[in-house]
Amino acid sequence: KFEYIKNSIAFINPQEEDFGIAPVEAMMCGVPVIAYASGGALETVVDNVTGKFFYSQDSESLFTAISNFDYTKFDRENIKKHAEKFSSLNFKKNILEFVKNCL
């Protein structure tokens, strides 16, 4: 699965998801994400840094986003670094820190 993602120019995430692990997995491979600007994508994808948003959930908007997408504008190493924020290790660390602050 990840071998295919690593060799991709972009990952397309056309639906709204609460969090959406697939775009984060793509970014962990250094692949920019073309995402519908809603739900979890707004928390995980940084427009023009780790991917591009499209703002209307229809074929014309998605077509325009894909047509205007230039993968050479994205730094794969920066995308990977950004995705590390969502690793399970960082998630556990943040939860523990939150709990400690609540006590």
C-alpha positions in Angstrom: 0.0 0.0 0.0 2.6 2.5 1.0 4.8 1.7 -2.0 2.0 2.9 -4.3 1.5 6.0 -2.2 5.2 6.9 -2.2 5.3 6.8 -5.9 2.3 9.0 -6.4 2.3 12.6 -7.5 -0.6 13.4 -5.2 -3.2 11.9 -3.0 -6.8 12.9 -3.7 -9.2 13.0 -0.7 -12.6 14.1 -2.1 -14.8 13.4 0.8 -15.4 14.9 4.3 -14.1 12.8 7.2 -13.9 13.5 10.9 -10.1 13.0 10.9 -9.1 10.9 7.9 -6.1 8.8 8.4 -5.5 8.2 4.6 -4.4 11.8 3.9 -2.0 11.7 6.9 -0.6 8.4 5.7 0.0 10.0 2.3 1.8 13.0 3.9 3.9 10.6 5.9 5.2 9.3 2.6 5.9 12.9 1.5 3.0 13.0 -0.9 0.9 16.2 -1.2 -2.8 15.9 -0.7 -5.6 17.4 -2.8 -8.5 17.6 -0.3 -12.0 18.8 0.0 -11.7 21.7 2.5 -13.9 20.3 5.3 -13.7 18.1 8.4 -10.4 16.7 9.4 -8.5 17.8 6.3 -8.7 21.4 7.7 -6.7 20.2 10.7 -4.2 18.0 8.9 -3.6 19.6 5.5 -1.9 23.0 5.2 -3.1 24.7 1.9 -0.2 25.3 -0.4 2.3 23.7 2.0 1.3 20.0 2.3 -1.4 20.1 -0.3 -4.2 22.0 -2.0 -7.9 22.4 -1.0 -10.9 22.5 -3.2 -14.0 24.2 -1.7 -17.0 22.7 -3.4 -17.7 19.0 -3.4 -18.5 18.7 -7.1 -16.7 17.3 -10.1 -15.9 20.8 -11.6 -14.2 22.0 -8.4 -12.2 18.8 -8.1 -11.2 18.9 -11.8 -10.0 22.5 -11.4 -8.0 21.6 -8.3 -6.3 18.7 -10.2 -5.7 20.8 -13.3 -4.1 23.6 -11.3 -2.0 21.2 -9.2 1.8 21.5 -9.6 3.5 18.8 -7.6 6.9 20.5 -8.1 5.8 23.3 -5.8 5.7 20.9 -2.8 8.7 19.9 -0.6 8.3 16.2 0.2 10.5 16.3 3.2 8.5 19.2 4.7 5.3 17.3 4.1 6.8 14.3 6.0 7.9 16.5 8.8 4.4 18.0 9.1 2.8 14.5 9.1 4.9 13.5 12.1 2.7 15.8 14.2 0.0 13.2 13.8 2.1 10.1 14.7 0.9 7.7 17.4 3.9 8.6 19.5 3.0 12.3 19.4 -0.7 11.5 20.0 0.2 9.6 23.1 2.5 12.3 24.3 -0.1 15.0 23.8 -2.8 13.0 25.6 -0.5 12.4 28.6 0.4 16.1 28.7 -3.3 17.0 28.5 -4.2 14.6 31.4 -1.3 15.9 33.5 -2.5 19.5 33.0 -6.1 18.5 34.1 -4.9 17.1 37.4 
